[in-house]
Amino acid sequence: MKLILLGAPGAGKGTQAARLMQKYNIPQLSTGDMLRAAAVAQTPVGLEAKAIIDAGRLVSDDIVVGIVAARIQQPDAARGFILDGFPRTINQAKALDAMLADAHMDLDAVIELKVDEAALLSRIAQRVKQTEAAGKPGRADDNPEAFKTRLEAYQTLTAPVSAYYAKTGRLAVIDGMASVDAVTEGLDKVLSRIVKA
Ligand code: AMP
């Protein structure tokens, strides 16, 4: 199963992707995780991306498209994958269409988790508190200023990606305001139609 999870930062993509990964035994391809790992490893891409990520801005399309193109060719992605955090611009969506066509792969579903802005802000505030309480180092881009930039990038550049998939009838929208379990149920419902098809 080849799946895209769309949604604003804090919409619950990562949480749901982790559940889907277990259920369908396919990898979660999070461009955010890949970029953070590259930054820690201090690769040229990671070094270039780090300041941009920390400020909450989007890394260039060329960099992320290159990362995803390499990642979907790994053997574990042959059976399927969950794209989490990609595509985030129309250009990335077009590049993904081209790379999937080249690889003779088809997308099975594009699912957007819809959450309103007030809820996103309170979820991120909660994530910061929980991380602090656990004594873990938090994400540099989970501070109010960077989060505002991330939301703006989402609204300006990523929200149109949903319309891009809706135009070709590939988009399903799920209410991401519901409980984590209810969202999982919503995803199961959409995906069970696809698995059976
Ligand atoms: P995430 O973990 O998905 O919230 O991503 C964290 C950060 O990584 C984003 O705020 C961007 O700076 C960068 N990033 C992740 N995915 C992409 C993408 N598809 N395009 C551009 N930048 C990205």
Residues whose N, C-alpha, C, O or C-beta is under 5 A from the ligand:
A	BS01	AMP	P9 T31 G32 D33 L35 I52 I53 G56 R57 L58 V59 V64 D84 G85 F86 P87 R88 R150
